[in-house]
Amino acid sequence: MSVDLNHTIVHARDNRESAEFFANLLNLEITAEWGPFIAVGLGNGVTLDFATIPADSITPQHYAFLVSEEEFDAAYAQITRRGIEHYADPHRKQPGAINHNDG
């Protein structure tokens, strides 16, 4: 039997705002809404299910996505144009940078 990831829950202060931001950033679609979840579908059938929880309960998580150079450049242009704080690493040691490591 193979095991495939179906979904993961992403904690957010506002599930709708976060799901819409993520979907717009990577040119994805909101695929479902049920209960406290708003799902954004990824290319491999997995969904990120955004759920609103209290801000003080949100812990940092690291998600890595495989995208083309063109998709990355488009998303990164939005991030820089909007002045969104970002880091090249999950430990937040390289502010305003991107990781050029292909592995």
N, CA, C and O atoms as a Tinker XYZ file with bonds, in Angstrom:
   412  protein
     1  N      0.843000   -1.182000    0.000000    73     2
     2  CA     0.000000    0.000000    0.000000    64     1     3
     3  C      0.883000    1.238000    0.000000    63     2     4     5
     4  O      1.857000    1.308000    0.750000    81     3
     5  N      0.552000    2.209000   -0.830000    73     3     6
     6  CA     1.289000    3.471000   -0.796000    64     5     7
     7  C      0.599000    4.423000    0.179000    63     6     8     9
     8  O     -0.602000    4.322000    0.428000    81     7
     9  N      1.368000    5.323000    0.708000    73     7    10
    10  CA     0.841000    6.326000    1.631000    64     9    11
    11  C      1.071000    7.690000    1.011000    63    10    12    13
    12  O      2.204000    8.047000    0.687000    81    11
    13  N      0.008000    8.449000    0.846000    73    11    14
    14  CA     0.088000    9.786000    0.270000    64    13    15
    15  C     -0.402000   10.801000    1.283000    63    14    16    17
    16  O     -1.349000   10.541000    2.025000    81    15
    17  N      0.239000   11.951000    1.314000    73    15    18
    18  CA    -0.239000   13.046000    2.148000    64    17    19
    19  C     -1.504000   13.605000    1.522000    63    18    20    21
    20  O     -1.529000   13.883000    0.323000    81    19
    21  N     -2.551000   13.773000    2.312000    73    19    22
    22  CA    -3.822000   14.295000    1.828000    64    21    23
    23  C     -3.949000   15.791000    2.095000    63    22    24    25
    24  O     -4.319000   16.557000    1.205000    81    23
    25  N     -3.640000   16.206000    3.330000    73    23    26
    26  CA    -3.737000   17.610000    3.699000    64    25    27
    27  C     -2.928000   17.858000    4.962000    63    26    28    29
    28  O     -2.546000   16.925000    5.669000    81    27
    29  N     -2.679000   19.113000    5.226000    73    27    30
    30  CA    -2.135000   19.515000    6.509000    64    29    31
    31  C     -2.869000   20.794000    6.917000    63    30    32    33
    32  O     -3.325000   21.564000    6.072000    81    31
    33  N     -2.970000   20.996000    8.200000    73    31    34
    34  CA    -3.672000   22.176000    8.715000    64    33    35
    35  C     -2.656000   23.282000    8.966000    63    34    36    37
    36  O     -1.628000   23.066000    9.607000    81    35
    37  N     -2.956000   24.459000    8.456000    73    35    38
    38  CA    -2.118000   25.634000    8.633000    64    37    39
    39  C     -2.850000   26.585000    9.574000    63    38    40    41
    40  O     -3.933000   27.077000    9.256000    81    39
    41  N     -2.253000   26.838000   10.727000    73    39    42
    42  CA    -2.857000   27.760000   11.688000    64    41    43
    43  C     -2.667000   29.202000   11.232000    63    42    44    45
    44  O     -1.600000   29.569000   10.742000    81    43
    45  N     -3.697000   30.008000   11.393000    73    43    46
    46  CA    -3.661000   31.400000   10.949000    64    45    47
    47  C     -4.508000   32.271000   11.872000    63    46    48    49
    48  O     -5.422000   31.784000   12.538000    81    47
    49  N     -4.194000   33.552000   11.903000    73    47    50
    50  CA    -5.039000   34.490000   12.657000    64    49    51
    51  C     -6.388000   34.657000   11.975000    63    50    52    53
    52  O     -7.409000   34.836000   12.640000    81    51
    53  N     -6.393000   34.599000   10.645000    73    51    54
    54  CA    -7.616000   34.735000    9.857000    64    53    55
    55  C     -7.513000   33.737000    8.704000    63    54    56    57
    56  O     -6.741000   33.945000    7.768000    81    55
    57  N     -8.287000   32.659000    8.771000    73    55    58
    58  CA    -8.150000   31.593000    7.779000    64    57    59
    59  C     -8.450000   32.068000    6.358000    63    58    60    61
    60  O     -7.760000   31.668000    5.420000    81    59
    61  N     -9.447000   32.898000    6.189000    73    59    62
    62  CA    -9.792000   33.372000    4.843000    64    61    63
    63  C     -8.696000   34.271000    4.281000    63    62    64    65
    64  O     -8.242000   34.069000    3.154000    81    63
    65  N     -8.275000   35.249000    5.051000    73    63    66
    66  CA    -7.237000   36.164000    4.589000    64    65    67
    67  C     -5.958000   35.392000    4.240000    63    66    68    69
    68  O     -5.332000   35.657000    3.214000    81    67
    69  N     -5.580000   34.455000    5.080000    73    67    70
    70  CA    -4.352000   33.689000    4.842000    64    69    71
    71  C     -4.481000   32.780000    3.632000    63    70    72    73
    72  O     -3.560000   32.706000    2.818000    81    71
    73  N     -5.605000   32.088000    3.498000    73    71    74
    74  CA    -5.806000   31.200000    2.346000    64    73    75
    75  C     -5.811000   31.999000    1.047000    63    74    76    77
    76  O     -5.204000   31.586000    0.059000    81    75
    77  N     -6.492000   33.139000    1.048000    73    75    78
    78  CA    -6.537000   33.967000   -0.159000    64    77    79
    79  C     -5.157000   34.525000   -0.499000    63    78    80    81
    80  O     -4.772000   34.556000   -1.667000    81    79
    81  N     -4.415000   34.964000    0.514000    73    79    82
    82  CA    -3.063000   35.473000    0.278000    64    81    83
    83  C     -2.194000   34.388000   -0.353000    63    82    84    85
    84  O     -1.532000   34.629000   -1.363000    81    83
    85  N     -2.196000   33.198000    0.238000    73    83    86
    86  CA    -1.372000   32.108000   -0.268000    64    85    87
    87  C     -1.783000   31.698000   -1.679000    63    86    88    89
    88  O     -0.934000   31.508000   -2.550000    81    87
    89  N     -3.071000   31.564000   -1.895000    73    87    90
    90  CA    -3.569000   31.177000   -3.225000    64    89    91
    91  C     -3.178000   32.216000   -4.269000    63    90    92    93
    92  O     -2.724000   31.855000   -5.355000    81    91
    93  N     -3.343000   33.490000   -3.961000    73    91    94
    94  CA    -2.981000   34.548000   -4.907000    64    93    95
    95  C     -1.480000   34.606000   -5.154000    63    94    96    97
    96  O     -1.040000   34.835000   -6.281000    81    95
    97  N     -0.700000   34.400000   -4.107000    73    95    98
    98  CA     0.751000   34.472000   -4.220000    64    97    99
    99  C      1.295000   33.439000   -5.206000    63    98   100   101
   100  O      2.200000   33.733000   -5.987000    81    99
   101  N      0.734000   32.221000   -5.163000    73    99   102
   102  CA     1.252000   31.141000   -6.000000    64   101   103
   103  C      0.298000   30.736000   -7.125000    63   102   104   105
   104  O      0.445000   29.671000   -7.724000    81   103
   105  N     -0.670000   31.593000   -7.398000    73   103   106
   106  CA    -1.613000   31.341000   -8.489000    64   105   107
   107  C     -2.334000   29.993000   -8.320000    63   106   108   109
   108  O     -2.415000   29.190000   -9.249000    81   107
   109  N     -2.847000   29.777000   -7.121000    73   107   110
   110  CA    -3.580000   28.557000   -6.786000    64   109   111
   111  C     -5.039000   28.901000   -6.548000    63   110   112   113
   112  O     -5.433000   30.064000   -6.642000    81   111
   113  N     -5.843000   27.885000   -6.240000    73   111   114
   114  CA    -7.263000   28.108000   -5.997000    64   113   115
   115  C     -7.692000   27.575000   -4.639000    63   114   116   117
   116  O     -7.185000   26.567000   -4.147000    81   115
   117  N     -8.642000   28.286000   -4.056000    73   115   118
   118  CA    -9.327000   27.742000   -2.885000    64   117   119
   119  C    -10.244000   26.656000   -3.415000    63   118   120   121
   120  O    -11.085000   26.909000   -4.278000    81   119
   121  N    -10.080000   25.446000   -2.898000    73   119   122
   122  CA   -10.794000   24.304000   -3.462000    64   121   123
   123  C    -11.986000   23.848000   -2.630000    63   122   124   125
   124  O    -12.881000   23.180000   -3.146000    81   123
   125  N    -12.006000   24.199000   -1.358000    73   123   126
   126  CA   -13.120000   23.768000   -0.509000    64   125   127
   127  C    -13.167000   24.611000    0.754000    63   126   128   129
   128  O    -12.173000   25.202000    1.176000    81   127
   129  N    -14.347000   24.646000    1.339000    73   127   130
   130  CA   -14.545000   25.297000    2.638000    64   129   131
   131  C    -15.500000   24.423000    3.425000    63   130   132   133
   132  O    -16.586000   24.091000    2.949000    81   131
   133  N    -15.099000   24.055000    4.620000    73   131   134
   134  CA   -15.992000   23.288000    5.476000    64   133   135
   135  C    -15.564000   23.495000    6.925000    63   134   136   137
   136  O    -14.375000   23.558000    7.237000    81   135
   137  N    -16.550000   23.600000    7.793000    73   135   138
   138  CA   -16.256000   23.846000    9.203000    64   137   139
   139  C    -15.310000   25.023000    9.344000    63   138   140   141
   140  O    -15.530000   26.081000    8.755000    81   139
   141  N    -14.254000   24.835000   10.129000    73   139   142
   142  CA   -13.305000   25.930000   10.344000    64   141   143
   143  C    -12.200000   26.023000    9.298000    63   142   144   145
   144  O    -11.259000   26.798000    9.466000    81   143
   145  N    -12.300000   25.246000    8.223000    73   143   146
   146  CA   -11.202000   25.135000    7.265000    64   145   147
   147  C    -11.500000   25.771000    5.907000    63   146   148   149
   148  O    -12.615000   25.696000    5.391000    81   147
   149  N    -10.466000   26.398000    5.350000    73   147   150
   150  CA   -10.496000   26.867000    3.967000    64   149   151
   151  C     -9.289000   26.220000    3.299000    63   150   152   153
   152  O     -8.145000   26.475000    3.676000    81   151
   153  N     -9.560000   25.379000    2.299000    73   151   154
   154  CA    -8.506000   24.576000    1.676000    64   153   155
   155  C     -7.991000   25.218000    0.396000    63   154   156   157
   156  O     -8.758000   25.713000   -0.430000    81   155
   157  N     -6.671000   25.195000    0.258000    73   155   158
   158  CA    -6.017000   25.619000   -0.974000    64   157   159
   159  C     -5.379000   24.368000   -1.573000    63   158   160   161
   160  O     -4.590000   23.685000   -0.921000    81   159
   161  N     -5.733000   24.080000   -2.829000    73   159   162
   162  CA    -5.239000   22.882000   -3.483000    64   161   163
   163  C     -3.870000   23.085000   -4.110000    63   162   164   165
   164  O     -3.599000   24.115000   -4.728000    81   163
   165  N     -3.012000   22.087000   -3.940000    73   163   166
   166  CA    -1.699000   22.079000   -4.561000    64   165   167
   167  C     -1.721000   21.158000   -5.771000    63   166   168   169
   168  O     -2.679000   20.407000   -5.954000    81   167
   169  N     -0.699000   21.201000   -6.589000    73   167   170
   170  CA    -0.664000   20.465000   -7.843000    64   169   171
   171  C     -0.680000   18.958000   -7.709000    63   170   172   173
   172  O     -1.044000   18.264000   -8.658000    81   171
   173  N     -0.299000   18.433000   -6.560000    73   171   174
   174  CA    -0.240000   16.994000   -6.385000    64   173   175
   175  C     -1.431000   16.433000   -5.610000    63   174   176   177
   176  O     -1.373000   15.314000   -5.101000    81   175
   177  N     -2.503000   17.206000   -5.524000    73   175   178
   178  CA    -3.713000   16.734000   -4.864000    64   177   179
   179  C     -3.762000   16.969000   -3.362000    63   178   180   181
   180  O     -4.789000   16.712000   -2.733000    81   179
   181  N     -2.690000   17.445000   -2.786000    73   179   182
   182  CA    -2.647000   17.764000   -1.361000    64   181   183
   183  C     -3.296000   19.126000   -1.152000    63   182   184   185
   184  O     -3.212000   19.996000   -2.019000    81   183
   185  N     -3.943000   19.312000   -0.006000    73   183   186
   186  CA    -4.479000   20.632000    0.311000    64   185   187
   187  C     -3.835000   21.167000    1.581000    63   186   188   189
   188  O     -3.453000   20.415000    2.478000    81   187
   189  N     -3.728000   22.484000    1.628000    73   187   190
   190  CA    -3.380000   23.183000    2.856000    64   189   191
   191  C     -4.688000   23.715000    3.393000    63   190   192   193
   192  O     -5.333000   24.546000    2.753000    81   191
   193  N     -5.085000   23.248000    4.555000    73   191   194
   194  CA    -6.361000   23.614000    5.154000    64   193   195
   195  C     -6.123000   24.674000    6.220000    63   194   196   197
   196  O     -5.636000   24.374000    7.310000    81   195
   197  N     -6.469000   25.908000    5.899000    73   195   198
   198  CA    -6.233000   27.031000    6.799000    64   197   199
   199  C     -7.317000   27.081000    7.869000    63   198   200   201
   200  O     -8.507000   26.999000    7.566000    81   199
   201  N     -6.891000   27.218000    9.124000    73   199   202
   202  CA    -7.812000   27.272000   10.253000    64   201   203
   203  C     -7.469000   28.463000   11.132000    63   202   204   205
   204  O     -6.298000   28.696000   11.434000    81   203
   205  N     -8.475000   29.213000   11.542000    73   203   206
   206  CA    -8.271000   30.345000   12.435000    64   205   207
   207  C     -8.103000   29.828000   13.855000    63   206   208   209
   208  O     -8.921000   29.058000   14.357000    81   207
   209  N     -7.021000   30.270000   14.492000    73   207   210
   210  CA    -6.811000   29.957000   15.902000    64   209   211
   211  C     -6.281000   31.225000   16.575000    63   210   212   213
   212  O     -5.855000   32.149000   15.882000    81   211
   213  N     -6.298000   31.289000   17.906000    73   211   214
   214  CA    -5.774000   32.485000   18.582000    64   213   215
   215  C     -4.310000   32.728000   18.211000    63   214   216   217
   216  O     -3.517000   31.789000   18.137000    81   215
   217  N     -3.967000   33.977000   17.983000    73   215   218
   218  CA    -2.620000   34.341000   17.536000    64   217   219
   219  C     -1.542000   33.814000   18.472000    63   218   220   221
   220  O     -0.476000   33.407000   18.009000    81   219
   221  N     -1.795000   33.812000   19.776000    73   219   222
   222  CA    -0.764000   33.356000   20.710000    64   221   223
   223  C     -0.589000   31.834000   20.699000    63   222   224   225
   224  O      0.316000   31.316000   21.354000    81   223
   225  N     -1.437000   31.120000   19.969000    73   223   226
   226  CA    -1.309000   29.668000   19.847000    64   225   227
   227  C     -0.589000   29.243000   18.567000    63   226   228   229
   228  O     -0.305000   28.060000   18.378000    81   227
   229  N     -0.295000   30.202000   17.688000    73   227   230
   230  CA     0.363000   29.891000   16.420000    64   229   231
   231  C      1.855000   29.711000   16.663000    63   230   232   233
   232  O      2.510000   30.567000   17.256000    81   231
   233  N      2.376000   28.590000   16.196000    73   231   234
   234  CA     3.812000   28.339000   16.286000    64   233   235
   235  C      4.395000   28.331000   14.876000    63   234   236   237
   236  O      3.713000   27.934000   13.931000    81   235
   237  N      5.635000   28.759000   14.724000    73   235   238
   238  CA     6.246000   28.772000   13.396000    64   237   239
   239  C      6.318000   27.365000   12.797000    63   238   240   241
   240  O      6.610000   26.392000   13.493000    81   239
   241  N      6.053000   27.280000   11.524000    73   239   242
   242  CA     6.156000   26.036000   10.769000    64   241   243
   243  C      6.957000   26.327000    9.513000    63   242   244   245
   244  O      7.037000   27.473000    9.072000    81   243
   245  N      7.546000   25.295000    8.941000    73   243   246
   246  CA     8.328000   25.458000    7.708000    64   245   247
   247  C      7.706000   24.572000    6.638000    63   246   248   249
   248  O      7.581000   23.361000    6.818000    81   247
   249  N      7.319000   25.180000    5.529000    73   247   250
   250  CA     6.766000   24.452000    4.388000    64   249   251
   251  C      7.657000   24.751000    3.191000    63   250   252   253
   252  O      8.047000   25.899000    2.977000    81   251
   253  N      7.979000   23.732000    2.414000    73   251   254
   254  CA     8.817000   23.914000    1.226000    64   253   255
   255  C      8.025000   23.472000    0.001000    63   254   256   257
   256  O      7.411000   22.405000    0.004000    81   255
   257  N      8.043000   24.289000   -1.038000    73   255   258
   258  CA     7.280000   24.009000   -2.250000    64   257   259
   259  C      8.219000   23.987000   -3.448000    63   258   260   261
   260  O      9.142000   24.797000   -3.544000    81   259
   261  N      7.978000   23.064000   -4.347000    73   259   262
   262  CA     8.720000   23.022000   -5.596000    64   261   263
   263  C      7.954000   23.848000   -6.613000    63   262   264   265
   264  O      6.808000   23.542000   -6.942000    81   263
   265  N      8.598000   24.898000   -7.109000    73   263   266
   266  CA     7.988000   25.763000   -8.116000    64   265   267
   267  C      9.027000   26.046000   -9.192000    63   266   268   269
   268  O     10.229000   25.911000   -8.959000    81   267
   269  N      8.561000   26.436000  -10.358000    73   267   270
   270  CA     9.483000   26.802000  -11.433000    64   269   271
   271  C     10.130000   28.147000  -11.114000    63   270   272   273
   272  O      9.667000   28.882000  -10.242000    81   271
   273  N     11.197000   28.453000  -11.830000    73   271   274
   274  CA    11.849000   29.755000  -11.658000    64   273   275
   275  C     10.864000   30.888000  -11.946000    63   274   276   277
   276  O     10.841000   31.896000  -11.239000    81   275
   277  N     10.057000   30.713000  -12.983000    73   275   278
   278  CA     9.074000   31.735000  -13.354000    64   277   279
   279  C      8.044000   31.938000  -12.236000    63   278   280   281
   280  O      7.710000   33.075000  -11.902000    81   279
   281  N      7.549000   30.855000  -11.666000    73   279   282
   282  CA     6.574000   30.956000  -10.566000    64   281   283
   283  C      7.214000   31.613000   -9.344000    63   282   284   285
   284  O      6.598000   32.446000   -8.679000    81   283
   285  N      8.451000   31.230000   -9.059000    73   283   286
   286  CA     9.150000   31.824000   -7.924000    64   285   287
   287  C      9.331000   33.323000   -8.125000    63   286   288   289
   288  O      9.036000   34.118000   -7.233000    81   287
   289  N      9.815000   33.700000   -9.296000    73   287   290
   290  CA    10.053000   35.117000   -9.574000    64   289   291
   291  C      8.768000   35.939000   -9.443000    63   290   292   293
   292  O      8.796000   37.050000   -8.914000    81   291
   293  N      7.655000   35.402000   -9.918000    73   291   294
   294  CA     6.374000   36.115000   -9.827000    64   293   295
   295  C      5.947000   36.270000   -8.368000    63   294   296   297
   296  O      5.504000   37.344000   -7.962000    81   295
   297  N      6.079000   35.207000   -7.584000    73   295   298
   298  CA     5.695000   35.270000   -6.168000    64   297   299
   299  C      6.625000   36.208000   -5.409000    63   298   300   301
   300  O      6.171000   37.011000   -4.594000    81   299
   301  N      7.916000   36.109000   -5.672000    73   299   302
   302  CA     8.879000   36.949000   -4.966000    64   301   303
   303  C      8.699000   38.425000   -5.311000    63   302   304   305
   304  O      8.897000   39.296000   -4.464000    81   303
   305  N      8.328000   38.696000   -6.545000    73   303   306
   306  CA     8.051000   40.082000   -6.935000    64   305   307
   307  C      6.892000   40.639000   -6.116000    63   306   308   309
   308  O      6.934000   41.798000   -5.701000    81   307
   309  N      5.863000   39.838000   -5.878000    73   307   310
   310  CA     4.744000   40.295000   -5.049000    64   309   311
   311  C      5.194000   40.557000   -3.619000    63   310   312   313
   312  O      4.801000   41.550000   -3.006000    81   311
   313  N      6.016000   39.664000   -3.095000    73   311   314
   314  CA     6.501000   39.804000   -1.722000    64   313   315
   315  C      7.299000   41.099000   -1.571000    63   314   316   317
   316  O      7.072000   41.859000   -0.629000    81   315
   317  N      8.222000   41.352000   -2.483000    73   315   318
   318  CA     9.036000   42.565000   -2.372000    64   317   319
   319  C      8.223000   43.821000   -2.654000    63   318   320   321
   320  O      8.414000   44.841000   -1.992000    81   319
   321  N      7.313000   43.761000   -3.632000    73   319   322
   322  CA     6.480000   44.918000   -3.959000    64   321   323
   323  C      5.610000   45.326000   -2.771000    63   322   324   325
   324  O      5.384000   46.513000   -2.536000    81   323
   325  N      5.130000   44.344000   -2.036000    73   323   326
   326  CA     4.274000   44.625000   -0.876000    64   325   327
   327  C      5.066000   44.944000    0.388000    63   326   328   329
   328  O      4.487000   45.318000    1.408000    81   327
   329  N      6.379000   44.800000    0.322000    73   327   330
   330  CA     7.213000   45.087000    1.493000    64   329   331
   331  C      7.023000   44.072000    2.610000    63   330   332   333
   332  O      7.121000   44.418000    3.787000    81   331
   333  N      6.749000   42.814000    2.248000    73   331   334
   334  CA     6.512000   41.766000    3.238000    64   333   335
   335  C      7.848000   41.288000    3.807000    63   334   336   337
   336  O      8.759000   40.924000    3.063000    81   335
   337  N      7.947000   41.294000    5.124000    73   335   338
   338  CA     9.137000   40.802000    5.792000    64   337   339
   339  C      9.344000   39.337000    5.418000    63   338   340   341
   340  O      8.408000   38.540000    5.469000    81   339
   341  N     10.568000   38.988000    5.044000    73   339   342
   342  CA    10.849000   37.605000    4.661000    64   341   343
   343  C     12.304000   37.271000    4.967000    63   342   344   345
   344  O     13.147000   38.155000    5.119000    81   343
   345  N     12.571000   35.986000    5.050000    73   343   346
   346  CA    13.891000   35.489000    5.405000    64   345   347
   347  C     14.280000   34.338000    4.483000    63   346   348   349
   348  O     13.417000   33.663000    3.922000    81   347
   349  N     15.584000   34.119000    4.331000    73   347   350
   350  CA    16.082000   33.029000    3.492000    64   349   351
   351  C     16.116000   31.712000    4.252000    63   350   352   353
   352  O     16.363000   30.662000    3.657000    81   351
   353  N     15.873000   31.751000    5.539000    73   351   354
   354  CA    16.003000   30.540000    6.347000    64   353   355
   355  C     14.935000   30.512000    7.437000    63   354   356   357
   356  O     14.449000   31.562000    7.860000    81   355
   357  N     14.571000   29.319000    7.891000    73   355   358
   358  CA    13.513000   29.223000    8.909000    64   357   359
   359  C     13.934000   29.759000   10.274000    63   358   360   361
   360  O     13.078000   29.966000   11.135000    81   359
   361  N     15.225000   29.989000   10.494000    73   359   362
   362  CA    15.693000   30.523000   11.776000    64   361   363
   363  C     15.731000   32.050000   11.785000    63   362   364   365
   364  O     16.137000   32.669000   12.768000    81   363
   365  N     15.302000   32.642000   10.676000    73   363   366
   366  CA    15.187000   34.095000   10.556000    64   365   367
   367  C     16.517000   34.812000   10.812000    63   366   368   369
   368  O     16.573000   35.820000   11.517000    81   367
   369  N     17.577000   34.269000   10.223000    73   367   370
   370  CA    18.906000   34.861000   10.372000    64   369   371
   371  C     19.324000   35.663000    9.145000    63   370   372   373
   372  O     20.307000   36.403000    9.200000    81   371
   373  N     18.585000   35.528000    8.022000    73   371   374
   374  CA    18.950000   36.220000    6.788000    64   373   375
   375  C     17.759000   37.051000    6.285000    63   374   376   377
   376  O     17.105000   36.665000    5.317000    81   375
   377  N     17.474000   38.188000    6.937000    73   375   378
   378  CA    16.319000   39.008000    6.546000    64   377   379
   379  C     16.463000   39.578000    5.147000    63   378   380   381
   380  O     17.550000   39.975000    4.728000    81   379
   381  N     15.341000   39.611000    4.430000    73   379   382
   382  CA    15.304000   40.223000    3.106000    64   381   383
   383  C     16.058000   39.476000    2.037000    63   382   384   385
   384  O     16.306000   40.025000    0.963000    81   383
   385  N     16.427000   38.248000    2.295000    73   383   386
   386  CA    17.213000   37.460000    1.339000    64   385   387
   387  C     16.426000   36.239000    0.884000    63   386   388   389
   388  O     15.380000   35.904000    1.440000    81   387
   389  N     16.957000   35.587000   -0.139000    73   387   390
   390  CA    16.386000   34.324000   -0.600000    64   389   391
   391  C     17.500000   33.283000   -0.599000    63   390   392   393
   392  O     18.682000   33.621000   -0.660000    81   391
   393  N     17.114000   32.033000   -0.531000    73   391   394
   394  CA    18.071000   30.932000   -0.506000    64   393   395
   395  C     18.352000   30.497000   -1.938000    63   394   396   397
   396  O     17.429000   30.119000   -2.660000    81   395
   397  N     19.572000   30.545000   -2.345000    73   395   398
   398  CA    19.955000   30.139000   -3.695000    64   397   399
   399  C     20.409000   28.688000   -3.749000    63   398   400   401
   400  O     20.916000   28.237000   -4.776000    81   399
   401  N     20.235000   27.956000   -2.661000    73   399   402
   402  CA    20.629000   26.553000   -2.600000    64   401   403
   403  C     19.549000   25.701000   -3.252000    63   402   404   405
   404  O     18.397000   25.724000   -2.819000    81   403
   405  N     19.906000   24.957000   -4.280000    73   403   406
   406  CA    18.933000   24.144000   -5.004000    64   405   407
   407  C     18.592000   22.845000   -4.283000    63   406   408   409
   408  O     17.794000   22.072000   -4.813000    81   407
   409  N     19.127000   22.569000   -3.156000    73   407   410
   410  CA    18.864000   21.323000   -2.450000    64   409   411
   411  C     18.364000   21.592000   -1.113000    63   410   412
   412  O     18.083000   20.659000   -0.360000    81   411
